[in-house]
Amino acid sequence: MTINLNKKLVTKETLLSEITDVEVYQMYLEDNFVFNKTIKSPLREEENASFGFFLGENGEICFKDFLLGAGDCIKFVQLKFGLNFFEAMSKIVLDAKLENRFIIKNTFKTTINNFIQSESREELISSINNFKLRKKKRDFKLYDLSYWNQFGITHETLLKYKVEPISHIFYGDRIVLAEKLAYSFEENKDGLVTYKIYQPNSEKYKWINNHNESVWQGWEQLPYKGELLIITKSLKDVMAIKDVCGLNAVSLQAEGVLPKKQVIEELKRRFEVLYILYDNDFDKETNWGRDFGRKLSMEHDICQIEIDSSYKSKDFSDLVAIHGKEEARKVLTDLIELPF
């Protein structure tokens, strides 16, 4: 599938080139936008005003809510309507009547038109950054090791990448019993410890995350110098690539996140060759992984590789689970030899 050249992929960068952050806020505020003044939160009911807008370090207009934390205009829409990152951008596109300029998820228009805002705090924060998130760890069980082993990931690697099984999740003033298969991914950036909670069998709360978009998964575990690095889309794939193929890998928070130029330049100085391996969404009407991978590839001149659709595996960890470690290793090593 090719990208429609008459439309842009909807990313934060492209979206805010067509509409300002102030205009985004104004679309969803009952009153006029007020800067540097404390008001009652438009995101929840409260008796005393604790919400305000401020100028962020990068020149963006950000919000801060005493209870829910701070963020940019996209996170504001996420929190207000209980959406994930891409759904929030799609909603902004639709509400600002920018459909003729952007590619958005084809199924989203029906979803948003039928959307009923949830009163559940769990649902509202299930994919929002910048909230207080903690967890209670438990010991690894045989079923945990079995789950990760299907992707070729060992107990030692889980410990190295700070993956822990958990029994409870704490956010705000709530305590929630975690599901049987529930894990925390810990990252430490600039002295701030954040978590991504992963419950693979959960229908509603598969991911709960307070990493921000600048956090790279697996960054702490990278060697300072190396021959090859694969940029992929999840910590699970990072660990599977490392254990099955012995290759260095790192992951952004999501495929639609565009990294800072200086970070990519640092990686190019540290590693001789970089590759992008995003999902092959072969069974979707729009192949989002391929399109976002192409965007990153063109932006930073990095070779994009992809698991062939014949394997019916959208990512490397699926490839291992479906076809086994030996076949998965052969597929990936063949792909990284192609440019030579």
PAZAPA-4460 file (N, C-alpha, C; in steps of 0.05 Angstrom, whole numbers, plus 32768, in hexadecimal, padded with zeros to 4 digits):
% residues 340
    n_x    n_y    n_z   ca_x   ca_y   ca_z    c_x    c_y    c_z   seq   type   mol
   8011   7FE8   8000   8000   8000   8000   8011   8019   8000     1      M     A
   8009   802E   7FF1   8018   8047   7FF1   8009   805C   8000     2      T     A
   8018   8070   8009   800C   8086   8017   7FFE   8099   8003     3      I     A
   7FE7   80A3   800A   7FD9   80B6   7FF9   7FE9   80D1   7FFB     4      N     A
   7FF5   80D8   7FE4   8007   80EF   7FE4   7FF8   810A   7FE8     5      L     A
   7FDD   8109   7FE5   7FCD   8121   7FE8   7FC6   8126   8005     6      N     A
   7FCD   8113   8017   7FC8   8116   8033   7FE1   8111   8043     7      K     A
   7FE2   811C   805B   7FF9   8118   806D   7FF1   8102   8081     8      K     A
   8005   80F4   808B   8001   80E3   80A2   7FFC   80F5   80BA     9      L     A
   7FE8   80EE   80CA   7FE2   80FF   80E1   7FF6   80F8   80F7    10      V     A
   8008   810B   80FC   801B   8109   8112   8018   8124   8121    11      T     A
   8024   8125   8138   8022   813E   8148   802E   8155   8138    12      K     A
   8044   8150   812B   8052   8165   811B   8041   816F   8104    13      E     A
   8036   815C   80F4   8026   8165   80DD   800B   8171   80E6    14      T     A
   8000   8167   80FB   7FE6   8171   8105   7FE9   818E   810E    15      L     A
   7FFE   8194   811D   8002   81AF   8128   800D   81C2   8113    16      L     A
   8013   81B8   80FB   801A   81CA   80E5   8001   81D5   80D7    17      S     A
   7FEA   81C8   80DD   7FD0   81D0   80D1   7FBE   81DF   80E5    18      E     A
   7FC2   81DA   80FF   7FB1   81E6   8113   7FC2   81EB   812B    19      I     A
   7FBE   8201   8139   7FCE   8208   8150   7FC4   81FA   8169    20      T     A
   7FD6   81F8   817D   7FCD   81EB   8196   7FB7   81FB   81A3    21      D     A
   7FB8   8215   81A1   7FA3   8226   81AD   7F88   8220   81A0    22      V     A
   7F88   821C   8186   7F6F   8216   8177   7F64   81FB   817F    23      E     A
   7F76   81E8   8185   7F6D   81CE   818E   7F5F   81D1   81A9    24      V     A
   7F6C   81DF   81BC   7F5F   81E3   81D6   7F44   81F0   81D3    25      Y     A
   7F43   8205   81C2   7F2A   8214   81C0   7F13   8203   81B5    26      Q     A
   7F19   81EF   81A5   7F04   81DE   819B   7EF5   81CF   81B1    27      M     A
   7F04   81CA   81C7   7EF9   81B8   81DC   7EF5   81C6   81F6    28      Y     A
   7EF6   81E1   81F7   7EF1   81F0   820F   7ED6   81FE   820D    29      L     A
   7EC6   81FD   8222   7EAC   820A   8222   7EB0   8228   8223    30      E     A
   7EC5   8231   8232   7ECB   824E   8233   7EE3   8254   8222    31      D     A
   7EE9   826E   821F   7F00   8276   820F   7F1A   826D   821C    32      N     A
   7F2E   8268   820B   7F49   8261   8214   7F55   8277   8225    33      F     A
   7F5E   8271   823D   7F6A   8285   824E   7F86   827B   8256    34      V     A
   7F9A   828C   8251   7FB6   8284   8256   7FBF   8290   8271    35      F     A
   7FD0   8280   827F   7FDB   8289   8299   7FC6   8291   82AD    36      N     A
   7FB1   8282   82AE   7F9C   8287   82C2   7F91   826C   82CB    37      K     A
   7F8D   8268   82E5   7F82   824F   82F0   7F64   824F   82ED    38      T     A
   7F5A   8239   82E1   7F3D   8235   82DD   7F35   821A   82E7    39      I     A
   7F1B   8215   82E7   7F11   81FA   82EE   7F17   81E7   82D6    40      K     A
   7F1F   81CF   82DD   7F27   81BD   82C8   7F11   81B6   82B5    41      S     A
   7F16   81B8   829B   7F03   81AF   8287   7F04   8190   8283    42      P     A
   7F16   8183   8292   7F19   8166   828E   7F0A   8156   82A4    43      L     A
   7F01   8163   82B9   7EF4   8155   82CF   7EE5   8169   82E0    44      R     A
   7ED4   8160   82F2   7EC6   8171   8304   7ED8   8177   831C    45      E     A
   7ED9   8191   8324   7EE8   8198   833C   7EDC   81B2   8348    46      E     A
   7EDE   81B4   8362   7ED3   81CC   8370   7EE6   81E4   836F    47      E     A
   7F00   81DF   8372   7F14   81F4   8372   7F24   81F3   8358    48      N     A
   7F28   820A   834C   7F37   820B   8332   7F53   8202   8336    49      A     A
   7F5C   81EF   8324   7F77   81E5   8326   7F84   81E0   830B    50      S     A
   7F77   81EB   82F6   7F80   81E6   82DB   7F8A   81FF   82CE    51      F     A
   7F9E   81FD   82BD   7FA8   8214   82AF   7FB8   820D   8296    52      G     A
   7FBD   8220   8285   7FCE   821D   826E   7FE8   822C   8272    53      F     A
   7FFE   8221   8267   8018   822E   826A   8029   8229   8252    54      F     A
   803E   8239   824F   8050   8236   8238   8065   8221   823F    55      L     A
   8066   820B   822F   807A   81F6   8233   8095   81FD   8229    56      G     A
   80A9   81EC   822F   80C4   81F1   8228   80C9   81F4   820A    57      E     A
   80B9   81E5   81FA   80BC   81E6   81DD   80AB   81FA   81D0    58      N     A
   809E   820C   81DF   808D   8221   81D4   8070   8218   81D0    59      G     A
   806A   81FF   81D8   804E   81F6   81D6   803E   8201   81ED    60      E     A
   8024   8203   81E8   8011   820A   81FE   8009   81F0   820B    61      I     A
   800F   81ED   8224   8009   81D4   8232   7FF4   81D9   8248    62      C     A
   7FE8   81C4   8252   7FD5   81C7   8267   7FDF   81B9   8280    63      F     A
   7FD5   81C1   8297   7FDC   81B3   82B0   7FC3   81B1   82C1    64      K     A
   7FBD   8198   82C9   7FA6   8193   82DB   7FB2   8188   82F5    65      D     A
   7FA8   8193   830B   7FB4   818C   8325   7FB3   816E   832A    66      F     A
   7F9D   8160   8322   7F9A   8144   8327   7FA5   8133   8310    67      L     A
   7FA1   813B   82F7   7FA7   812A   82E0   7FC3   812F   82D4    68      L     A
   7FD0   8145   82DC   7FEB   814A   82D2   7FEB   815E   82BB    69      G     A
   8000   815D   82AB   8004   8171   8296   8008   8163   827B    70      A     A
   8006   8173   8265   800A   8168   824B   8005   817C   8235    71      G     A
   8006   8173   821C   8002   8185   8205   7FE5   8183   81FC    72      D     A
   7FDE   8190   81E6   7FC2   8191   81DD   7FB7   8176   81D5    73      C     A
   7FC9   8164   81CB   7FBF   814A   81C3   7FB9   8139   81DC    74      I     A
   7FC9   813B   81F1   7FC3   812D   8209   7FAA   8138   8217    75      K     A
   7FA5   8152   8213   7F8C   815E   821D   7F74   8151   8210    76      F     A
   7F75   814C   81F6   7F5F   813F   81E8   7F5D   8122   81F1    77      V     A
   7F74   8115   81F4   7F74   80F9   81FE   7F65   80F7   8218    78      Q     A
   7F6C   8108   822A   7F61   8107   8245   7F44   810F   8246    79      L     A
   7F3C   8122   8236   7F21   812C   8236   7F0D   8117   822B    80      K     A
   7F17   8108   8217   7F04   80F5   8209   7F0C   80D8   820D    81      F     A
   7F21   80D2   821D   7F28   80B6   8222   7F33   80A8   820A    82      G     A
   7F43   80B6   81FA   7F4D   80AB   81E1   7F6B   80A5   81E3    83      L     A
   7F75   8094   81D1   7F92   8090   81D0   7F9E   80A6   81BE    84      N     A
   7FB8   80A6   81BC   7FC6   80BC   81AE   7FBC   80C0   8191    85      F     A
   7FBB   80AA   8182   7FB3   80AC   8166   7F95   80B3   8162    86      F     A
   7F85   80A8   8174   7F68   80AF   8173   7F64   80CD   8179    87      E     A
   7F74   80D8   818C   7F71   80F4   8193   7F78   8105   817B    88      A     A
   7F8E   80FF   816D   7F95   810E   8155   7F80   810B   813F    89      M     A
   7F75   80F3   813C   7F60   80EF   8129   7F47   8100   812F    90      S     A
   7F40   8101   8149   7F29   8112   8151   7F2D   812F   814B    91      K     A
   7F46   8139   8150   7F4C   8155   814A   7F49   815A   812C    92      I     A
   7F53   8148   811C   7F51   814A   80FF   7F34   814D   80F6    93      V     A
   7F23   813B   8101   7F07   813B   80FA   7EF9   8154   8104    94      L     A
   7EFD   815C   811D   7EF0   8173   8128   7EF9   818D   811B    95      D     A
   7F12   818E   8112   7F1C   81A6   8105   7F17   81A6   80E7    96      A     A
   7F09   8191   80DE   7F02   818E   80C1   7F1B   818E   80B0    97      K     A
   7F2E   817E   80B7   7F47   817B   80A9   7F4A   8160   809B    98      L     A
   7F34   8152   8097   7F35   8137   808C   7F42   8136   8071    99      E     A
   7F3F   814B   8061   7F4B   814B   8046   7F69   814F   8046   100      N     A
   7F75   8153   805E   7F91   8158   805F   7FA0   8142   806D   101      R     A
   7F92   812F   807B   7FA0   811C   808B   7F95   80FF   8086   102      F     A
   7FA7   80EC   808A   7FA0   80D0   808B   7F9A   80C9   80A8   103      I     A
   7F82   80C0   80AD   7F7B   80B7   80C9   7F6F   809B   80C7   104      I     A
   7F6C   808E   80DD   7F61   8073   80DD   7F45   8073   80D2   105      K     A
   7F40   8062   80BE   7F26   8062   80B0   7F0F   805B   80C2   106      N     A
   7F15   804C   80D7   7EFF   8043   80E9   7EFA   8058   80FE   107      T     A
   7F0A   806D   8100   7F08   807E   8117   7EEF   8090   8116   108      F     A
   7EE7   8098   80FE   7ED1   80AB   80FB   7EB8   809F   8108   109      K     A
   7EB2   8086   8102   7E9B   8079   810E   7E9E   8076   812C   110      T     A
   7EB6   806F   8134   7EBC   806C   8151   7EB7   8086   8160   111      T     A
   7EC1   809C   8155   7EBF   80B6   8164   7EA2   80C0   8163   112      I     A
   7E94   80BB   814D   7E78   80C4   814C   7E66   80B6   8160   113      N     A
   7E6E   809D   8166   7E5E   808D   8179   7E6A   808D   8195   114      N     A
   7E7F   809D   8199   7E8D   809C   81B2   7E7D   80A7   81CA   115      F     A
   7E7D   8099   81E0   7E71   80A2   81F8   7E87   80A5   820D   116      I     A
   7E8B   80BD   8217   7EA1   80C1   822A   7E9D   80B0   8243   117      Q     A
   7EB3   80A2   824A   7EB2   8091   8262   7EB6   80A1   827B   118      S     A
   7EA9   8098   8290   7EAC   80A4   82AA   7EC2   8095   82BA   119      E     A
   7ECD   8080   82AF   7EE0   8070   82BD   7EFC   807C   82BB   120      S     A
   7F08   8082   82D1   7F23   808D   82D2   7F37   807B   82C5   121      R     A
   7F33   8060   82C7   7F46   804D   82BB   7F46   8051   829D   122      E     A
   7F2E   8054   8291   7F2C   8056   8274   7F38   8071   826B   123      E     A
   7F33   8086   827A   7F3C   80A0   8272   7F5A   80A3   8272   124      L     A
   7F68   8095   8284   7F85   8098   8285   7F94   8081   8279   125      I     A
   7F86   806F   826B   7F93   8056   8262   7FA9   805B   824F   126      S     A
   7FAA   8072   8241   7FC0   8077   822E   7FCA   8094   8231   127      S     A
   7FC8   80A0   8248   7FD0   80BC   824C   7FEA   80BD   825B   128      I     A
   7FFD   80CE   8253   8016   80D2   8261   8012   80E5   8278   129      N     A
   8027   80E8   8288   8029   80FC   829D   8015   80F9   82B3   130      N     A
   800E   80E1   82BC   7FFF   80DD   82D4   800F   80CB   82E6   131      F     A
   8008   80CC   8300   8017   80BC   8313   8010   809F   8310   132      K     A
   8023   808E   830B   801F   8072   8306   8033   8062   8316   133      L     A
   802A   804F   8326   803B   803E   8335   8031   8021   8333   134      R     A
   8041   800F   833D   8039   7FF3   833B   8044   7FE3   8353   135      K     A
   8038   7FCC   8358   8043   7FB9   836C   804C   7FA0   835D   136      K     A
   8066   7F9B   835F   8071   7F84   8350   806B   7F6A   8360   137      K     A
   806D   7F54   8351   806B   7F39   835D   8081   7F28   8351   138      R     A
   8084   7F10   835B   8098   7EFE   8350   8090   7EF3   8335   139      D     A
   80A4   7EED   8324   809F   7EE0   830B   8094   7EC4   8310   140      F     A
   807F   7EBC   8301   8074   7EA1   8302   807B   7E93   82E8   141      K     A
   8076   7E79   82E8   807C   7E69   82D0   806C   7E73   82B8   142      L     A
   8053   7E7B   82BD   8042   7E85   82A7   804D   7E9F   829C   143      Y     A
   805A   7EB0   82AC   8066   7EC8   82A2   807D   7EC1   828E   144      D     A
   808F   7EAF   8297   80A6   7EA8   8287   809D   7E9A   826D   145      L     A
   8087   7E8A   826F   807C   7E7D   8257   8071   7E92   8243   146      S     A
   8064   7EA6   824E   8059   7EBB   823C   8070   7EC8   822C   147      Y     A
   8085   7ED1   823A   809A   7EDF   822D   80AC   7ECD   821C   148      W     A
   80AD   7EB4   8224   80BE   7EA1   8215   80B3   7E9B   81F9   149      N     A
   8099   7E9E   81F5   808E   7E9A   81DA   8099   7EAE   81C6   150      Q     A
   80A3   7EC5   81D0   80AF   7ED9   81BF   80CE   7ED7   81BF   151      F     A
   80D8   7EC2   81CC   80F5   7EBF   81CD   8103   7ECF   81E2   152      G     A
   80F3   7EDB   81F5   80FE   7EED   8209   8103   7EDF   8223   153      I     A
   811C   7EE1   822E   8124   7ED3   8246   811E   7EE3   825F   154      T     A
   811F   7ED4   8275   811C   7EE1   828F   8132   7EF5   8294   155      H     A
   814B   7EEF   828C   8161   7F01   8290   815D   7F1B   8280   156      E     A
   8152   7F1A   8269   814D   7F32   8259   8137   7F42   8265   157      T     A
   8122   7F35   826F   810D   7F44   827C   8118   7F55   8294   158      L     A
   812A   7F49   82A3   8136   7F57   82B9   8147   7F6E   82AF   159      L     A
   8156   7F69   829A   8168   7F7D   828F   8159   7F96   8286   160      K     A
   8141   7F91   827A   8131   7FA7   826F   811C   7FB1   8283   161      Y     A
   811E   7FA9   829C   810D   7FB2   82B1   80F0   7FAD   82AD   162      K     A
   80EA   7F94   82A4   80CF   7F8B   82A1   80C8   7F7A   82BA   163      V     A
   80B3   7F81   82C8   80AB   7F73   82E0   808E   7F6B   82E0   164      E     A
   8087   7F53   82E9   806B   7F4C   82ED   8060   7F5B   8304   165      P     A
   8047   7F63   8302   803B   7F74   8317   8020   7F68   8320   166      I     A
   8019   7F6F   8339   8000   7F66   8344   7FEB   7F7C   8347   167      S     A
   7FF4   7F95   834A   7FE2   7FAC   834D   7FEC   7FC4   833D   168      H     A
   7FDA   7FD5   8335   7FE0   7FEE   8327   7FD5   8005   8337   169      I     A
   7FE5   8019   833C   7FDD   8031   834B   7FDE   8049   8339   170      F     A
   7FC8   8058   8336   7FC9   8072   8329   7FB5   8084   8337   171      Y     A
   7FBF   809D   833C   7FAF   80B0   834C   7FA9   80A3   8367   172      G     A
   7F90   80A3   836E   7F87   8098   8387   7F7B   807C   8384   173      D     A
   7F7F   8070   836D   7F73   8056   8367   7F87   803F   8368   174      R     A
   7F7E   8028   8372   7F8E   8010   8372   7F7E   7FFB   8362   175      I     A
   7F8B   7FEF   834E   7F7D   7FDC   833D   7F8D   7FC2   833D   176      V     A
   7F7E   7FAC   8340   7F8A   7F91   833F   7F92   7F8C   8322   177      L     A
   7FAB   7F85   831E   7FB5   7F80   8303   7FAB   7F64   82F9   178      A     A
   7FAB   7F60   82DF   7FA3   7F47   82D4   7FB9   7F32   82D8   179      E     A
   7FB3   7F19   82D2   7FC6   7F03   82D7   7FE0   7F09   82C8   180      K     A
   7FDE   7F10   82AE   7FF6   7F18   829F   7FF6   7F36   829F   181      L     A
   8007   7F41   82B0   800A   7F5F   82B2   8027   7F65   82B9   182      A     A
   8032   7F79   82AA   804E   7F7F   82AC   8053   7F9D   82AB   183      Y     A
   8067   7FA6   82B9   806F   7FC2   82B8   808A   7FC4   82A9   184      S     A
   808C   7FD8   8298   80A5   7FDE   828A   80AF   7FF8   8296   185      F     A
   80C5   7FF8   82A3   80D0   8010   82B0   80E5   801D   829F   186      E     A
   80E3   8038   829D   80F7   8048   828F   8100   805F   82A2   187      E     A
   8119   8066   82A0   8124   807C   82B0   8131   8090   829D   188      N     A
   8124   80A7   8299   812F   80BC   8287   8131   80D6   8296   189      K     A
   8149   80E2   8296   814E   80FB   82A3   8146   80FA   82C1   190      D     A
   814B   80E3   82CD   8146   80E0   82E9   8128   80DB   82F0   191      G     A
   8117   80D9   82DC   80FB   80D4   82E1   80F4   80B7   82D9   192      L     A
   80E9   80A8   82ED   80E1   808D   82E8   80C4   808C   82E0   193      V     A
   80BE   8080   82C9   80A3   807D   82BF   809E   8060   82B8   194      T     A
   8084   8059   82B4   807D   803D   82AF   8069   803B   8298   195      Y     A
   806B   8024   828A   8057   801C   8278   804D   8001   8282   196      K     A
   8033   7FFF   8286   8026   7FE6   8290   801B   7FD7   8278   197      I     A
   8022   7FBD   8276   801A   7FAD   8260   800A   7F94   826A   198      Y     A
   7FF1   7F92   8262   7FE0   7F7B   8269   7FD6   7F6F   824E   199      Q     A
   7FE5   7F5C   8244   7FE0   7F52   8228   7FC4   7F47   8223   200      P     A
   7FB7   7F3D   8238   7F9D   7F30   8234   7F85   7F42   823B   201      N     A
   7F8B   7F5B   8242   7F76   7F6D   824B   7F68   7F79   8233   202      S     A
   7F4E   7F7A   8234   7F3E   7F86   821E   7F3D   7FA5   8220   203      E     A
   7F3D   7FAF   8239   7F3B   7FCC   823D   7F55   7FDA   8244   204      K     A
   7F66   7FCC   8254   7F7D   7FD9   8260   7F97   7FCB   8258   205      Y     A
   7F9A   7FC5   823F   7FB3   7FB8   8236   7FCB   7FC9   823C   206      K     A
   7FC9   7FE3   8237   7FDF   7FF5   823C   7FD6   800C   824F   207      W     A
   7FE7   8011   8263   7FE4   802A   8273   8000   8035   8275   208      I     A
   8003   804E   826E   801E   8059   8268   8022   8075   8272   209      N     A
   8037   807B   8281   803D   8097   8287   8059   809E   827E   210      N     A
   8065   808E   826B   807C   8098   825D   8074   80AF   824B   211      H     A
   8085   80C3   8248   807E   80D7   8233   808B   80CF   8219   212      N     A
   8085   80DE   8204   808E   80D5   81E9   80AC   80D6   81E5   213      E     A
   80BB   80E4   81F7   80D8   80E5   81F3   80E6   80CD   81FF   214      S     A
   80D7   80BB   820D   80E4   80A4   8219   80E7   808E   8204   215      V     A
   8100   8085   8200   8105   806E   81EF   8106   8055   8200   216      W     A
   80F9   8040   81F7   80F9   8027   8206   8112   8017   81FD   217      Q     A
   8122   800E   8212   813A   8000   820C   8153   8011   8209   218      G     A
   8150   802B   820C   8166   803E   8209   817C   8038   821E   219      W     A
   8174   8034   8237   8188   8030   824C   8199   8017   8247   220      E     A
   818E   8003   8239   819C   7FEA   8235   81AE   7FEA   821C   221      Q     A
   81AE   7FFF   820C   81BE   8000   81F4   81DB   8003   81FB   222      L     A
   81ED   7FF6   81EC   820A   7FFC   81EF   8210   8018   81E4   223      P     A
   8226   8023   81ED   822C   803E   81E3   8232   803E   81C6   224      Y     A
   8240   8029   81BC   8246   8027   81A0   823E   800B   8196   225      K     A
   8238   800A   817C   8230   7FF0   8170   8230   7FF1   8152   226      G     A
   822E   7FDA   8146   822E   7FD8   8128   8212   7FDE   811D   227      E     A
   81FD   7FD4   812B   81E2   7FD5   811F   81CD   7FDA   8135   228      L     A
   81B9   7FEA   812E   81A3   7FEF   8140   8189   7FEE   8131   229      L     A
   8175   7FE1   813D   815A   7FE0   8131   8147   7FF1   8142   230      I     A
   813A   8004   8135   8125   8014   8142   810A   8006   813D   231      I     A
   80FE   7FFC   8152   80E5   7FEE   814F   80CF   7FFB   815F   232      T     A
   80B9   7FED   8164   80A1   7FFC   816F   8098   7FF3   818A   233      K     A
   80A6   7FE0   8197   809D   7FD8   81B2   80B5   7FCC   81C1   234      S     A
   80B3   7FCD   81DB   80C8   7FC1   81EB   80C8   7FA3   81E8   235      L     A
   80B1   7F97   81E3   80B0   7F7A   81DF   80C0   7F72   81C6   236      K     A
   80BE   7F82   81B1   80CE   7F7C   8199   80EC   7F82   819E   237      D     A
   80F2   7F97   81AD   810E   7F9D   81B4   811A   7F84   81C2   238      V     A
   810D   7F79   81D6   8118   7F63   81E4   8119   7F49   81D3   239      M     A
   8105   7F45   81C3   8105   7F2D   81B1   811C   7F2F   819D   240      A     A
   8120   7F46   8191   8136   7F49   817E   8151   7F44   818C   241      I     A
   8153   7F4E   81A4   816C   7F4B   81B3   8171   7F2E   81B9   242      K     A
   815D   7F20   81C4   8161   7F04   81CC   8163   7EF0   81B4   243      D     A
   8153   7EF4   81A0   8152   7EE1   818A   8169   7EE6   8176   244      V     A
   816F   7EFF   8171   8183   7F05   815D   819D   7F11   8168   245      C     A
   819D   7F19   8181   81B5   7F25   818C   81BA   7F41   8181   246      G     A
   81A6   7F4F   8178   81A9   7F69   816C   819F   7F7F   817E   247      L     A
   81AB   7F96   817C   81A2   7FAD   818C   8188   7FB9   8181   248      N     A
   8176   7FC0   8192   815C   7FCC   8189   8153   7FE0   819E   249      A     A
   8143   7FF2   8195   8137   8006   81A7   811C   800E   819B   250      V     A
   810B   8019   81AC   80F0   801F   81A3   80E6   8039   81AD   251      S     A
   80D7   8047   819C   80C8   805F   81A3   80AF   8057   81B2   252      L     A
   80A0   806A   81BC   8087   8064   81CA   8071   805A   81B8   253      Q     A
   8071   8063   819F   805D   805A   818C   8068   8060   8170   254      A     A
   805C   8052   815C   8066   8055   8141   8062   8072   8136   255      E     A
   804E   8080   813F   8049   809B   8135   805A   80B0   8142   256      G     A
   806A   80A9   8156   807B   80BD   8163   8094   80C2   8152   257      V     A
   8099   80DC   814C   80B1   80E3   813D   80C7   80EC   8151   258      L     A
   80DE   80DF   8151   80F3   80E6   8164   8100   8101   815D   259      P     A
   810D   810C   8170   811C   8125   816B   8134   811F   8159   260      K     A
   813A   8132   8148   8150   812F   8135   816B   8129   8143   261      K     A
   816F   8137   815A   8189   8134   8168   818C   8118   8174   262      Q     A
   8176   810C   817B   8177   80F1   8186   817F   80DD   8170   263      V     A
   8172   80DF   8159   8179   80CE   8142   8197   80D2   813B   264      I     A
   81A0   80EB   813B   81BC   80F0   8134   81CE   80E3   8148   265      E     A
   81C7   80E3   8162   81D7   80D5   8176   81D8   80B7   8170   266      E     A
   81C2   80AB   8169   81C1   808F   8163   81D2   8088   814B   267      L     A
   81D2   809A   8137   81E3   8096   811F   8200   8098   8125   268      K     A
   8207   80A8   8139   8223   80AA   8141   822C   8091   8151   269      R     A
   8219   8085   815F   8220   806E   8171   821F   8053   8162   270      R     A
   820E   8052   814D   820B   8039   813E   8210   803D   8120   271      F     A
   821D   802A   8114   8225   802D   80F8   820E   802C   80E5   272      E     A
   81FA   801B   80EB   81E3   8017   80D9   81CA   8017   80EA   273      V     A
   81B5   8026   80E1   819B   8026   80EF   8186   801B   80DC   274      L     A
   8173   800C   80E7   815C   8002   80D8   8142   8009   80E7   275      Y     A
   812C   800B   80D8   8112   800F   80E4   8102   7FF6   80DE   276      I     A
   80F8   7FE9   80F3   80E7   7FD2   80F1   80CD   7FD7   8100   277      L     A
   80B8   7FE1   80F2   809E   7FE6   80FE   808B   7FCF   80F6   278      Y     A
   8073   7FD1   8100   805F   7FBC   80FA   8059   7FBB   80DC   279      D     A
   8053   7FA3   80D3   8047   7FA0   80B9   8029   7F99   80BE   280      N     A
   8019   7FAD   80BD   7FFC   7FA9   80C3   7FEE   7F9F   80AA   281      D     A
   7FF7   7F87   80A2   7FEE   7F7B   8089   7FD0   7F75   8088   282      F     A
   7FC4   7F72   809F   7FA7   7F6B   80A0   7F95   7F83   80A5   283      D     A
   7FA1   7F9B   80A3   7F91   7FB4   80A7   7F8D   7FC2   808D   284      K     A
   7F77   7FD1   808B   7F72   7FE0   8073   7F88   7FF5   806D   285      E     A
   7F92   8001   8083   7FA9   8013   8081   7FC0   8007   8090   286      T     A
   7FD7   8004   8083   7FEE   7FF8   8090   7FFD   800E   809F   287      N     A
   7FF4   8013   80B8   7FFF   802A   80C7   801C   8026   80CE   288      W     A
   8024   800E   80D5   8040   8009   80DB   8053   8010   80C4   289      G     A
   804B   8007   80AC   805B   800C   8094   805C   802A   808E   290      R     A
   8045   8038   8091   8044   8054   808A   8054   8065   809E   291      D     A
   8052   805F   80B8   8061   806E   80CC   807F   8067   80CA   292      F     A
   8086   804E   80C3   80A1   8047   80BF   80AD   8056   80A8   293      G     A
   809E   8059   8092   80A7   8068   807B   80AB   8085   8082   294      R     A
   809A   8090   8092   809C   80AC   809A   80B6   80B0   80A9   295      K     A
   80BC   809F   80BC   80D5   80A1   80CC   80ED   809C   80BA   296      L     A
   80EB   8089   80A8   8101   8083   8096   8108   809B   8084   297      S     A
   80F4   80A8   8079   80F9   80BF   8067   8103   80D7   8077   298      M     A
   80F8   80DA   808F   80FF   80F2   809F   811D   80F1   80A8   299      E     A
   8127   80D9   80AD   8142   80D7   80B8   8155   80C6   80A8   300      H     A
   814D   80BE   808F   815E   80AF   807D   8168   8096   808A   301      D     A
   8155   8085   8093   815B   806C   80A0   814D   8056   8090   302      I     A
   815B   8040   808B   8150   802A   807B   8138   801D   808A   303      C     A
   8122   801A   807D   810A   800D   8088   8109   7FF0   807E   304      Q     A
   8105   7FDE   8091   8102   7FC1   808A   80E7   7FB8   8095   305      I     A
   80DC   7FA2   808A   80C2   7F99   8091   80BF   7F7B   808F   306      E     A
   80B2   7F6E   80A1   80AD   7F51   80A0   8098   7F4D   808A   307      I     A
   809E   7F3B   8078   808D   7F36   8061   8071   7F2C   806A   308      D     A
   805D   7F35   805C   8041   7F2F   8063   803B   7F11   8062   309      S     A
   804B   7F02   8053   8046   7EE5   8051   804A   7ED7   806C   310      S     A
   8059   7EE3   807F   805D   7ED7   8099   8045   7EDC   80AC   311      Y     A
   8032   7EED   80A4   801B   7EF3   80B5   8023   7EFB   80D1   312      K     A
   8038   7F0B   80D3   8043   7F14   80ED   8048   7F31   80EB   313      S     A
   8039   7F41   80FB   803B   7F5E   80F8   8056   7F69   8103   314      K     A
   8062   7F5A   8116   807A   7F64   8122   808D   7F4D   8128   315      D     A
   80A5   7F53   8132   80B9   7F3E   8136   80B1   7F2A   814C   316      F     A
   80A5   7F34   8162   809D   7F22   8177   8088   7F0E   816E   317      S     A
   8075   7F18   815D   8061   7F06   8151   806F   7EF1   813F   318      D     A
   8083   7EFA   8130   8091   7EE8   811E   809E   7ED1   812E   319      L     A
   80AA   7ED7   8145   80B6   7EC3   8156   80A0   7EB0   8161   320      V     A
   808A   7EBB   816B   8075   7EAA   8176   8068   7E98   8162   321      A     A
   8066   7EA1   8149   8058   7E92   8134   806A   7E7E   8126   322      I     A
   8083   7E87   8120   8095   7E78   810F   80AE   7E6D   811D   323      H     A
   80B2   7E74   8136   80C9   7E6A   8145   80E1   7E7C   8143   324      G     A
   80F4   7E78   8155   810B   7E89   8157   811D   7E87   813F   325      K     A
   8122   7E6F   8136   8135   7E6B   811F   812B   7E79   8106   326      E     A
   8111   7E75   8100   8106   7E82   80E8   8106   7EA0   80EB   327      E     A
   80FE   7EAA   8103   80FD   7EC7   8107   8119   7ED3   8105   328      A     A
   812D   7EC5   810F   8149   7ECF   810D   8151   7ED1   80F0   329      R     A
   814A   7EBD   80E0   8152   7EBC   80C4   8144   7ED3   80B5   330      K     A
   812A   7ED7   80BA   811B   7EED   80AD   8128   7F08   80B2   331      V     A
   812E   7F0D   80CB   8139   7F28   80D2   8155   7F2B   80C7   332      L     A
   8166   7F17   80CA   8181   7F1A   80C0   8182   7F1D   80A2   333      T     A
   816F   7F10   8094   816E   7F13   8077   8166   7F30   8070   334      D     A
   8153   7F3B   8080   814A   7F57   807B   8161   7F6B   807E   335      L     A
   8171   7F68   8093   8186   7F7C   8098   819D   7F79   8085   336      I     A
   819E   7F63   8076   81B3   7F60   8062   81AC   7F6B   8047   337      E     A
   8192   7F71   8043   8188   7F7A   8029   8197   7F93   801E   338      L     A
   819B   7FA8   802E   81A8   7FC0   8023   81C5   7FBC   801A   339      P     A
   81D1   7FA6   8023   81ED   7FA1   801B   81EF   7F8F   8003   340      F     A
***
